[in-house]
Amino acid sequence: MVKRQIPQPAEIFELMKFKKFELDPKKRRLENALTIEDLRKIAKRRTPAAAFDYTDGAAEGEISMERSVQSFRDIEFHPSILKDVTNVDTSTQIMGGSSAMPFGIAPTGFTRLMQTEGETAGAGAAGAAGIPFTLSTLGTTSIEDVKKTNPHGRNWFQLYVMKQRDISYGLVERAKNAGFDTLFFTVDAPVAGARLRDTRNGFSIPPQLTPQTILNAIPRPWWWWDFLTTPKLEFASLSETGGTVGELLDSAMDPSINFDDLAEIRAMWPGKFSVKGVQTLEDAKKLADLGVDSIVLSNHGGRQLDRAPVPFELLPEVAREIGKDVEIIIDTGIRNGADIVASLALGADFTLIGRAYLFGLMAGGREGVDRTIEILGEQVERTMRLLQVADVSELNPAHVTQLRQFNRDDRAEIIGSRPARG
């Protein structure tokens, strides 16, 4: 029989400690966010549907985005044992410099429409964390202001080659003069993808107001207050534009760009040169032969060609074929630090986060981006410790199995077994 007694109040308070209540609502909600999905839910509550869906959505049926996210879920880790992981080093070298963690912030357009701090929040948080920040051609903060925000950190610039080439050339010159160290030449957007959520929401610059958007905005007065009381949106490149996202993209993109344009832009750029939007092994090999510094395996977050290849599925064969010749960066679908670790294990040198960063931004501005980086950093470090890997350079394919092989080898056999047409 267990002997029972009446507990003394002092004993109860020793066993039960109440959590201190955080008075600041922003700090409280960000502290309660333990995952990127938690930040996404907060962002959805706090942001009008048109702005949130621009971030959360993708092209057409959103199949590429869903497959990209799922591909990271469909892995199995294989931990080692009895290795000292008291100290774990998450730092890495990429594009001629260092990064405190194996991920950086990807280029995103229209960012101040998500939350008015926009790229200054991203650049400031990246600089504080010691990771790179990438400004988009369609970013809403100027090249020079990003540099002011992150004067000692690593700033990268993503370039669209436009119909008016002089605009693109001018952007390259400005990024060079501002001390940006890497240029991303984007090749997966000859025209705008069909982003149906944006069309249905009337997402545009300036925002198109309808009865539905007004009703959706009523419970979110803080967003409109921020939007109406802060400086007018300004694009890094397009000074006088208006219209839907698709119209803006189509006015900026040029479907005629080719390898001559790549060579011309590359000749203008003194820093590291990367090609973003690579989606086949053949193109990856061609770019490696041309001697680019890195390639980014990306389907543009699923926002351009729907049913495009999944970068994480493409990664192993690209790493096997050209991993010694060129640095490989991967984006699309990353929602957890474990996704980053898996990418490094299968041959990526670095990763980029886009939506994860924007969810943090919408959830809490600069502090929300800090929280995004903190969550992913903790997940990277914990996953490495549980794999018993003390340094990112130790990660290798033996640590990961891709369980769902919409496997390219299997697809090749299926295609090869089909009878020829005609």
BABA-837484 format. One record per residue (C-alpha): residue in three letters; x, y, z. Coordinates in steps of 0.5 Angstrom, whole numbers, plus 500, padded with zeros to 3 digits. Layout:
<recs>
<rec r="ALA" xx="X" yy="Y" zz="Z"/>
...
</recs>
This chain:
<recs>
<rec r="MET" xx="500" yy="500" zz="500"/>
<rec r="VAL" xx="502" yy="507" zz="498"/>
<rec r="LYS" xx="502" yy="512" zz="504"/>
<rec r="ARG" xx="499" yy="518" zz="503"/>
<rec r="GLN" xx="499" yy="525" zz="506"/>
<rec r="ILE" xx="496" yy="532" zz="505"/>
<rec r="PRO" xx="501" yy="536" zz="501"/>
<rec r="GLN" xx="504" yy="542" zz="504"/>
<rec r="PRO" xx="503" yy="548" zz="500"/>
<rec r="ALA" xx="511" yy="550" zz="500"/>
<rec r="GLU" xx="512" yy="543" zz="497"/>
<rec r="ILE" xx="507" yy="544" zz="491"/>
<rec r="PHE" xx="510" yy="550" zz="489"/>
<rec r="GLU" xx="517" yy="546" zz="489"/>
<rec r="LEU" xx="514" yy="541" zz="484"/>
<rec r="MET" xx="510" yy="546" zz="480"/>
<rec r="LYS" xx="513" yy="552" zz="477"/>
<rec r="PHE" xx="508" yy="557" zz="473"/>
<rec r="LYS" xx="511" yy="560" zz="466"/>
<rec r="LYS" xx="512" yy="567" zz="467"/>
<rec r="PHE" xx="507" yy="571" zz="462"/>
<rec r="GLU" xx="510" yy="575" zz="457"/>
<rec r="LEU" xx="507" yy="581" zz="456"/>
<rec r="ASP" xx="509" yy="583" zz="449"/>
<rec r="PRO" xx="504" yy="580" zz="444"/>
<rec r="LYS" xx="509" yy="579" zz="439"/>
<rec r="LYS" xx="515" yy="576" zz="443"/>
<rec r="ARG" xx="509" yy="571" zz="446"/>
<rec r="ARG" xx="507" yy="569" zz="439"/>
<rec r="LEU" xx="514" yy="568" zz="437"/>
<rec r="GLU" xx="516" yy="564" zz="443"/>
<rec r="ASN" xx="510" yy="559" zz="442"/>
<rec r="ALA" xx="512" yy="558" zz="435"/>
<rec r="LEU" xx="517" yy="552" zz="435"/>
<rec r="THR" xx="517" yy="550" zz="427"/>
<rec r="ILE" xx="516" yy="553" zz="421"/>
<rec r="GLU" xx="509" yy="551" zz="420"/>
<rec r="ASP" xx="508" yy="554" zz="427"/>
<rec r="LEU" xx="510" yy="561" zz="424"/>
<rec r="ARG" xx="506" yy="559" zz="417"/>
<rec r="LYS" xx="500" yy="559" zz="421"/>
<rec r="ILE" xx="501" yy="565" zz="425"/>
<rec r="ALA" xx="503" yy="569" zz="418"/>
<rec r="LYS" xx="496" yy="566" zz="415"/>
<rec r="ARG" xx="492" yy="569" zz="421"/>
<rec r="ARG" xx="496" yy="576" zz="421"/>
<rec r="THR" xx="496" yy="577" zz="413"/>
<rec r="PRO" xx="491" yy="579" zz="408"/>
<rec r="ALA" xx="489" yy="573" zz="404"/>
<rec r="ALA" xx="492" yy="576" zz="397"/>
<rec r="ALA" xx="499" yy="577" zz="400"/>
<rec r="PHE" xx="499" yy="571" zz="404"/>
<rec r="ASP" xx="497" yy="567" zz="398"/>
<rec r="TYR" xx="503" yy="570" zz="394"/>
<rec r="THR" xx="508" yy="567" zz="399"/>
<rec r="ASP" xx="504" yy="560" zz="400"/>
<rec r="GLY" xx="502" yy="559" zz="393"/>
<rec r="ALA" xx="505" yy="556" zz="387"/>
<rec r="ALA" xx="503" yy="555" zz="379"/>
<rec r="GLU" xx="497" yy="552" zz="377"/>
<rec r="GLY" xx="495" yy="546" zz="381"/>
<rec r="GLU" xx="501" yy="547" zz="385"/>
<rec r="ILE" xx="504" yy="540" zz="384"/>
<rec r="SER" xx="511" yy="542" zz="384"/>
<rec r="MET" xx="511" yy="545" zz="390"/>
<rec r="GLU" xx="507" yy="539" zz="394"/>
<rec r="ARG" xx="512" yy="534" zz="391"/>
<rec r="SER" xx="518" yy="538" zz="393"/>
<rec r="VAL" xx="516" yy="539" zz="400"/>
<rec r="GLN" xx="514" yy="531" zz="400"/>
<rec r="SER" xx="520" yy="529" zz="398"/>
<rec r="PHE" xx="524" yy="531" zz="404"/>
<rec r="ARG" xx="519" yy="528" zz="408"/>
<rec r="ASP" xx="520" yy="521" zz="404"/>
<rec r="ILE" xx="527" yy="520" zz="407"/>
<rec r="GLU" xx="530" yy="516" zz="412"/>
<rec r="PHE" xx="536" yy="518" zz="416"/>
<rec r="HIS" xx="542" yy="513" zz="418"/>
<rec r="PRO" xx="545" yy="515" zz="425"/>
<rec r="SER" xx="552" yy="513" zz="427"/>
<rec r="ILE" xx="554" yy="511" zz="434"/>
<rec r="LEU" xx="559" yy="513" zz="439"/>
<rec r="LYS" xx="562" yy="519" zz="436"/>
<rec r="ASP" xx="563" yy="525" zz="440"/>
<rec r="VAL" xx="558" yy="531" zz="438"/>
<rec r="THR" xx="559" yy="535" zz="444"/>
<rec r="ASN" xx="561" yy="541" zz="440"/>
<rec r="VAL" xx="558" yy="541" zz="433"/>
<rec r="ASP" xx="560" yy="546" zz="427"/>
<rec r="THR" xx="554" yy="548" zz="423"/>
<rec r="SER" xx="559" yy="553" zz="419"/>
<rec r="THR" xx="561" yy="552" zz="412"/>
<rec r="GLN" xx="564" yy="555" zz="406"/>
<rec r="ILE" xx="560" yy="557" zz="400"/>
<rec r="MET" xx="562" yy="562" zz="394"/>
<rec r="GLY" xx="568" yy="564" zz="396"/>
<rec r="GLY" xx="566" yy="566" zz="403"/>
<rec r="SER" xx="564" yy="563" zz="410"/>
<rec r="SER" xx="557" yy="562" zz="413"/>
<rec r="ALA" xx="555" yy="561" zz="420"/>
<rec r="MET" xx="550" yy="556" zz="418"/>
<rec r="PRO" xx="549" yy="551" zz="411"/>
<rec r="PHE" xx="543" yy="556" zz="409"/>
<rec r="GLY" xx="542" yy="563" zz="407"/>
<rec r="ILE" xx="536" yy="567" zz="405"/>
<rec r="ALA" xx="533" yy="566" zz="398"/>
<rec r="PRO" xx="531" yy="572" zz="393"/>
<rec r="THR" xx="524" yy="574" zz="394"/>
<rec r="GLY" xx="520" yy="579" zz="390"/>
<rec r="PHE" xx="514" yy="584" zz="393"/>
<rec r="THR" xx="517" yy="583" zz="400"/>
<rec r="ARG" xx="515" yy="589" zz="403"/>
<rec r="LEU" xx="507" yy="587" zz="401"/>
<rec r="MET" xx="508" yy="581" zz="406"/>
<rec r="GLN" xx="510" yy="586" zz="411"/>
<rec r="THR" xx="513" yy="593" zz="411"/>
<rec r="GLU" xx="520" yy="591" zz="414"/>
<rec r="GLY" xx="521" yy="587" zz="408"/>
<rec r="GLU" xx="528" yy="586" zz="405"/>
<rec r="THR" xx="531" yy="590" zz="411"/>
<rec r="ALA" xx="528" yy="585" zz="416"/>
<rec r="GLY" xx="531" yy="579" zz="412"/>
<rec r="ALA" xx="538" yy="583" zz="411"/>
<rec r="GLY" xx="539" yy="585" zz="418"/>
<rec r="ALA" xx="537" yy="578" zz="421"/>
<rec r="ALA" xx="542" yy="575" zz="416"/>
<rec r="GLY" xx="547" yy="579" zz="418"/>
<rec r="ALA" xx="546" yy="578" zz="425"/>
<rec r="ALA" xx="546" yy="571" zz="424"/>
<rec r="GLY" xx="552" yy="570" zz="419"/>
<rec r="ILE" xx="549" yy="568" zz="413"/>
<rec r="PRO" xx="548" yy="570" zz="406"/>
<rec r="PHE" xx="542" yy="575" zz="404"/>
<rec r="THR" xx="540" yy="575" zz="397"/>
<rec r="LEU" xx="536" yy="581" zz="394"/>
<rec r="SER" xx="531" yy="579" zz="388"/>
<rec r="THR" xx="531" yy="584" zz="382"/>
<rec r="LEU" xx="523" yy="584" zz="384"/>
<rec r="GLY" xx="525" yy="586" zz="391"/>
<rec r="THR" xx="522" yy="592" zz="394"/>
<rec r="THR" xx="528" yy="595" zz="397"/>
<rec r="SER" xx="534" yy="598" zz="393"/>
<rec r="ILE" xx="541" yy="595" zz="393"/>
<rec r="GLU" xx="544" yy="601" zz="396"/>
<rec r="ASP" xx="539" yy="600" zz="402"/>
<rec r="VAL" xx="540" yy="593" zz="403"/>
<rec r="LYS" xx="548" yy="594" zz="403"/>
<rec r="LYS" xx="546" yy="600" zz="409"/>
<rec r="THR" xx="542" yy="595" zz="413"/>
<rec r="ASN" xx="547" yy="589" zz="412"/>
<rec r="PRO" xx="554" yy="593" zz="411"/>
<rec r="HIS" xx="559" yy="588" zz="414"/>
<rec r="GLY" xx="555" yy="581" zz="412"/>
<rec r="ARG" xx="554" yy="577" zz="405"/>
<rec r="ASN" xx="550" yy="580" zz="400"/>
<rec r="TRP" xx="548" yy="577" zz="394"/>
<rec r="PHE" xx="544" yy="579" zz="388"/>
<rec r="GLN" xx="539" yy="575" zz="384"/>
<rec r="LEU" xx="538" yy="578" zz="376"/>
<rec r="TYR" xx="533" yy="577" zz="371"/>
<rec r="VAL" xx="535" yy="579" zz="364"/>
<rec r="MET" xx="530" yy="584" zz="362"/>
<rec r="LYS" xx="527" yy="586" zz="355"/>
<rec r="GLN" xx="531" yy="592" zz="356"/>
<rec r="ARG" xx="538" yy="590" zz="357"/>
<rec r="ASP" xx="540" yy="596" zz="359"/>
<rec r="ILE" xx="536" yy="596" zz="366"/>
<rec r="SER" xx="539" yy="589" zz="367"/>
<rec r="TYR" xx="546" yy="592" zz="366"/>
<rec r="GLY" xx="545" yy="597" zz="370"/>
<rec r="LEU" xx="543" yy="593" zz="376"/>
<rec r="VAL" xx="549" yy="589" zz="375"/>
<rec r="GLU" xx="553" yy="595" zz="376"/>
<rec r="ARG" xx="550" yy="598" zz="382"/>
<rec r="ALA" xx="550" yy="591" zz="385"/>
<rec r="LYS" xx="558" yy="591" zz="384"/>
<rec r="ASN" xx="559" yy="598" zz="386"/>
<rec r="ALA" xx="555" yy="596" zz="393"/>
<rec r="GLY" xx="560" yy="591" zz="394"/>
<rec r="PHE" xx="555" yy="585" zz="393"/>
<rec r="ASP" xx="559" yy="579" zz="392"/>
<rec r="THR" xx="555" yy="574" zz="388"/>
<rec r="LEU" xx="550" yy="574" zz="382"/>
<rec r="PHE" xx="545" yy="569" zz="381"/>
<rec r="PHE" xx="543" yy="569" zz="374"/>
<rec r="THR" xx="536" yy="566" zz="373"/>
<rec r="VAL" xx="534" yy="562" zz="368"/>
<rec r="ASP" xx="527" yy="559" zz="369"/>
<rec r="ALA" xx="523" yy="565" zz="368"/>
<rec r="PRO" xx="522" yy="566" zz="361"/>
<rec r="VAL" xx="515" yy="568" zz="362"/>
<rec r="ALA" xx="511" yy="568" zz="368"/>
<rec r="GLY" xx="508" yy="562" zz="371"/>
<rec r="ALA" xx="500" yy="561" zz="372"/>
<rec r="ARG" xx="500" yy="563" zz="379"/>
<rec r="LEU" xx="492" yy="562" zz="380"/>
<rec r="ARG" xx="491" yy="564" zz="387"/>
<rec r="ASP" xx="494" yy="571" zz="385"/>
<rec r="THR" xx="489" yy="572" zz="380"/>
<rec r="ARG" xx="483" yy="570" zz="384"/>
<rec r="ASN" xx="486" yy="574" zz="389"/>
<rec r="GLY" xx="487" yy="580" zz="385"/>
<rec r="PHE" xx="494" yy="581" zz="388"/>
<rec r="SER" xx="497" yy="587" zz="384"/>
<rec r="ILE" xx="501" yy="593" zz="385"/>
<rec r="PRO" xx="498" yy="597" zz="388"/>
<rec r="PRO" xx="493" yy="592" zz="391"/>
<rec r="GLN" xx="486" yy="591" zz="387"/>
<rec r="LEU" xx="481" yy="592" zz="393"/>
<rec r="THR" xx="474" yy="588" zz="392"/>
<rec r="PRO" xx="469" yy="587" zz="397"/>
<rec r="GLN" xx="472" yy="580" zz="398"/>
<rec r="THR" xx="479" yy="583" zz="400"/>
<rec r="ILE" xx="476" yy="589" zz="404"/>
<rec r="LEU" xx="472" yy="584" zz="408"/>
<rec r="ASN" xx="479" yy="579" zz="409"/>
<rec r="ALA" xx="482" yy="586" zz="411"/>
<rec r="ILE" xx="478" yy="588" zz="417"/>
<rec r="PRO" xx="480" yy="583" zz="422"/>
<rec r="ARG" xx="488" yy="585" zz="420"/>
<rec r="PRO" xx="488" yy="593" zz="421"/>
<rec r="TRP" xx="495" yy="592" zz="423"/>
<rec r="TRP" xx="497" yy="590" zz="416"/>
<rec r="TRP" xx="493" yy="596" zz="413"/>
<rec r="TRP" xx="496" yy="601" zz="418"/>
<rec r="ASP" xx="503" yy="599" zz="416"/>
<rec r="PHE" xx="502" yy="599" zz="409"/>
<rec r="LEU" xx="499" yy="606" zz="409"/>
<rec r="THR" xx="504" yy="609" zz="414"/>
<rec r="THR" xx="510" yy="607" zz="411"/>
<rec r="PRO" xx="514" yy="609" zz="405"/>
<rec r="LYS" xx="511" yy="607" zz="398"/>
<rec r="LEU" xx="513" yy="601" zz="395"/>
<rec r="GLU" xx="520" yy="601" zz="391"/>
<rec r="PHE" xx="523" yy="596" zz="386"/>
<rec r="ALA" xx="530" yy="594" zz="386"/>
<rec r="SER" xx="529" yy="595" zz="378"/>
<rec r="LEU" xx="522" yy="597" zz="376"/>
<rec r="SER" xx="521" yy="604" zz="378"/>
<rec r="GLU" xx="515" yy="605" zz="374"/>
<rec r="THR" xx="510" yy="599" zz="374"/>
<rec r="GLY" xx="503" yy="597" zz="376"/>
<rec r="GLY" xx="499" yy="591" zz="375"/>
<rec r="THR" xx="498" yy="584" zz="377"/>
<rec r="VAL" xx="504" yy="579" zz="379"/>
<rec r="GLY" xx="504" yy="576" zz="372"/>
<rec r="GLU" xx="504" yy="582" zz="368"/>
<rec r="LEU" xx="510" yy="585" zz="372"/>
<rec r="LEU" xx="514" yy="579" zz="371"/>
<rec r="ASP" xx="512" yy="579" zz="363"/>
<rec r="SER" xx="514" yy="586" zz="362"/>
<rec r="ALA" xx="521" yy="584" zz="366"/>
<rec r="MET" xx="522" yy="577" zz="363"/>
<rec r="ASP" xx="525" yy="576" zz="356"/>
<rec r="PRO" xx="524" yy="569" zz="353"/>
<rec r="SER" xx="529" yy="570" zz="348"/>
<rec r="ILE" xx="535" yy="570" zz="353"/>
<rec r="ASN" xx="540" yy="565" zz="351"/>
<rec r="PHE" xx="548" yy="563" zz="353"/>
<rec r="ASP" xx="550" yy="569" zz="349"/>
<rec r="ASP" xx="547" yy="573" zz="355"/>
<rec r="LEU" xx="550" yy="569" zz="360"/>
<rec r="ALA" xx="557" yy="570" zz="357"/>
<rec r="GLU" xx="555" yy="578" zz="357"/>
<rec r="ILE" xx="553" yy="578" zz="364"/>
<rec r="ARG" xx="558" yy="574" zz="367"/>
<rec r="ALA" xx="564" yy="578" zz="363"/>
<rec r="MET" xx="561" yy="584" zz="367"/>
<rec r="TRP" xx="561" yy="581" zz="374"/>
<rec r="PRO" xx="567" yy="581" zz="378"/>
<rec r="GLY" xx="565" yy="577" zz="384"/>
<rec r="LYS" xx="562" yy="569" zz="384"/>
<rec r="PHE" xx="557" yy="567" zz="379"/>
<rec r="SER" xx="552" yy="562" zz="380"/>
<rec r="VAL" xx="546" yy="560" zz="375"/>
<rec r="LYS" xx="539" yy="559" zz="378"/>
<rec r="GLY" xx="534" yy="555" zz="376"/>
<rec r="VAL" xx="537" yy="549" zz="373"/>
<rec r="GLN" xx="533" yy="543" zz="373"/>
<rec r="THR" xx="536" yy="537" zz="369"/>
<rec r="LEU" xx="543" yy="534" zz="369"/>
<rec r="GLU" xx="545" yy="535" zz="362"/>
<rec r="ASP" xx="544" yy="543" zz="363"/>
<rec r="ALA" xx="548" yy="542" zz="370"/>
<rec r="LYS" xx="554" yy="539" zz="366"/>
<rec r="LYS" xx="554" yy="544" zz="361"/>
<rec r="LEU" xx="554" yy="550" zz="366"/>
<rec r="ALA" xx="560" yy="546" zz="370"/>
<rec r="ASP" xx="564" yy="546" zz="363"/>
<rec r="LEU" xx="563" yy="553" zz="362"/>
<rec r="GLY" xx="566" yy="554" zz="369"/>
<rec r="VAL" xx="561" yy="558" zz="373"/>
<rec r="ASP" xx="562" yy="558" zz="380"/>
<rec r="SER" xx="555" yy="554" zz="382"/>
<rec r="ILE" xx="549" yy="552" zz="380"/>
<rec r="VAL" xx="542" yy="552" zz="384"/>
<rec r="LEU" xx="538" yy="546" zz="383"/>
<rec r="SER" xx="531" yy="550" zz="383"/>
<rec r="ASN" xx="524" yy="549" zz="380"/>
<rec r="HIS" xx="523" yy="557" zz="383"/>
<rec r="GLY" xx="519" yy="554" zz="389"/>
<rec r="GLY" xx="514" yy="551" zz="384"/>
<rec r="ARG" xx="512" yy="558" zz="382"/>
<rec r="GLN" xx="514" yy="557" zz="374"/>
<rec r="LEU" xx="513" yy="550" zz="371"/>
<rec r="ASP" xx="508" yy="546" zz="374"/>
<rec r="ARG" xx="510" yy="539" zz="375"/>
<rec r="ALA" xx="517" yy="541" zz="374"/>
<rec r="PRO" xx="523" yy="536" zz="377"/>
<rec r="VAL" xx="524" yy="536" zz="384"/>
<rec r="PRO" xx="531" yy="539" zz="386"/>
<rec r="PHE" xx="532" yy="534" zz="392"/>
<rec r="GLU" xx="530" yy="528" zz="387"/>
<rec r="LEU" xx="535" yy="531" zz="382"/>
<rec r="LEU" xx="541" yy="533" zz="387"/>
<rec r="PRO" xx="544" yy="526" zz="388"/>
<rec r="GLU" xx="545" yy="524" zz="381"/>
<rec r="VAL" xx="548" yy="532" zz="379"/>
<rec r="ALA" xx="552" yy="531" zz="385"/>
<rec r="ARG" xx="555" yy="525" zz="383"/>
<rec r="GLU" xx="556" yy="527" zz="376"/>
<rec r="ILE" xx="559" yy="534" zz="377"/>
<rec r="GLY" xx="560" yy="535" zz="385"/>
<rec r="LYS" xx="567" yy="536" zz="384"/>
<rec r="ASP" xx="567" yy="541" zz="379"/>
<rec r="VAL" xx="562" yy="546" zz="381"/>
<rec r="GLU" xx="558" yy="548" zz="388"/>
<rec r="ILE" xx="551" yy="546" zz="388"/>
<rec r="ILE" xx="546" yy="550" zz="392"/>
<rec r="ILE" xx="539" yy="547" zz="393"/>
<rec r="ASP" xx="532" yy="551" zz="394"/>
<rec r="THR" xx="525" yy="549" zz="394"/>
<rec r="GLY" xx="521" yy="545" zz="399"/>
<rec r="ILE" xx="525" yy="546" zz="405"/>
<rec r="ARG" xx="521" yy="547" zz="412"/>
<rec r="ASN" xx="526" yy="544" zz="417"/>
<rec r="GLY" xx="533" yy="544" zz="419"/>
<rec r="ALA" xx="533" yy="536" zz="417"/>
<rec r="ASP" xx="531" yy="538" zz="410"/>
<rec r="ILE" xx="538" yy="542" zz="410"/>
<rec r="VAL" xx="542" yy="536" zz="413"/>
<rec r="ALA" xx="539" yy="531" zz="408"/>
<rec r="SER" xx="541" yy="536" zz="402"/>
<rec r="LEU" xx="548" yy="537" zz="405"/>
<rec r="ALA" xx="548" yy="529" zz="406"/>
<rec r="LEU" xx="546" yy="528" zz="399"/>
<rec r="GLY" xx="551" yy="532" zz="396"/>
<rec r="ALA" xx="549" yy="540" zz="396"/>
<rec r="ASP" xx="554" yy="545" zz="398"/>
<rec r="PHE" xx="549" yy="550" zz="401"/>
<rec r="THR" xx="541" yy="551" zz="401"/>
<rec r="LEU" xx="537" yy="557" zz="400"/>
<rec r="ILE" xx="530" yy="558" zz="404"/>
<rec r="GLY" xx="525" yy="563" zz="401"/>
<rec r="ARG" xx="518" yy="561" zz="404"/>
<rec r="ALA" xx="520" yy="559" zz="411"/>
<rec r="TYR" xx="523" yy="566" zz="411"/>
<rec r="LEU" xx="517" yy="570" zz="409"/>
<rec r="PHE" xx="513" yy="566" zz="414"/>
<rec r="GLY" xx="517" yy="569" zz="419"/>
<rec r="LEU" xx="517" yy="576" zz="416"/>
<rec r="MET" xx="509" yy="576" zz="416"/>
<rec r="ALA" xx="509" yy="573" zz="423"/>
<rec r="GLY" xx="513" yy="578" zz="426"/>
<rec r="GLY" xx="517" yy="582" zz="422"/>
<rec r="ARG" xx="525" yy="583" zz="423"/>
<rec r="GLU" xx="524" yy="579" zz="430"/>
<rec r="GLY" xx="520" yy="573" zz="426"/>
<rec r="VAL" xx="526" yy="573" zz="421"/>
<rec r="ASP" xx="530" yy="572" zz="427"/>
<rec r="ARG" xx="526" yy="566" zz="430"/>
<rec r="THR" xx="526" yy="563" zz="423"/>
<rec r="ILE" xx="533" yy="563" zz="423"/>
<rec r="GLU" xx="533" yy="560" zz="430"/>
<rec r="ILE" xx="529" yy="555" zz="429"/>
<rec r="LEU" xx="532" yy="552" zz="423"/>
<rec r="GLY" xx="539" yy="553" zz="426"/>
<rec r="GLU" xx="537" yy="549" zz="432"/>
<rec r="GLN" xx="534" yy="543" zz="428"/>
<rec r="VAL" xx="540" yy="543" zz="424"/>
<rec r="GLU" xx="544" yy="542" zz="430"/>
<rec r="ARG" xx="540" yy="537" zz="433"/>
<rec r="THR" xx="539" yy="533" zz="427"/>
<rec r="MET" xx="547" yy="533" zz="426"/>
<rec r="ARG" xx="548" yy="531" zz="434"/>
<rec r="LEU" xx="543" yy="525" zz="433"/>
<rec r="LEU" xx="546" yy="523" zz="427"/>
<rec r="GLN" xx="553" yy="524" zz="431"/>
<rec r="VAL" xx="556" yy="528" zz="426"/>
<rec r="ALA" xx="560" yy="534" zz="429"/>
<rec r="ASP" xx="561" yy="538" zz="422"/>
<rec r="VAL" xx="557" yy="539" zz="416"/>
<rec r="SER" xx="563" yy="536" zz="412"/>
<rec r="GLU" xx="562" yy="529" zz="415"/>
<rec r="LEU" xx="555" yy="529" zz="412"/>
<rec r="ASN" xx="555" yy="524" zz="406"/>
<rec r="PRO" xx="550" yy="519" zz="402"/>
<rec r="ALA" xx="550" yy="514" zz="407"/>
<rec r="HIS" xx="547" yy="518" zz="412"/>
<rec r="VAL" xx="540" yy="519" zz="408"/>
<rec r="THR" xx="536" yy="514" zz="404"/>
<rec r="GLN" xx="530" yy="517" zz="399"/>
<rec r="LEU" xx="525" yy="512" zz="400"/>
<rec r="ARG" xx="520" yy="515" zz="395"/>
<rec r="GLN" xx="524" yy="514" zz="389"/>
<rec r="PHE" xx="520" yy="517" zz="383"/>
<rec r="ASN" xx="527" yy="515" zz="382"/>
<rec r="ARG" xx="530" yy="518" zz="376"/>
<rec r="ASP" xx="533" yy="511" zz="374"/>
<rec r="ASP" xx="526" yy="508" zz="374"/>
<rec r="ARG" xx="523" yy="513" zz="370"/>
<rec r="ALA" xx="528" yy="512" zz="365"/>
<rec r="GLU" xx="527" yy="505" zz="365"/>
<rec r="ILE" xx="520" yy="506" zz="364"/>
<rec r="ILE" xx="521" yy="511" zz="358"/>
<rec r="GLY" xx="526" yy="506" zz="355"/>
<rec r="SER" xx="521" yy="501" zz="355"/>
<rec r="ARG" xx="516" yy="504" zz="351"/>
<rec r="PRO" xx="515" yy="503" zz="344"/>
<rec r="ALA" xx="517" yy="509" zz="339"/>
<rec r="ARG" xx="511" yy="513" zz="337"/>
<rec r="GLY" xx="509" yy="512" zz="329"/>
</recs>
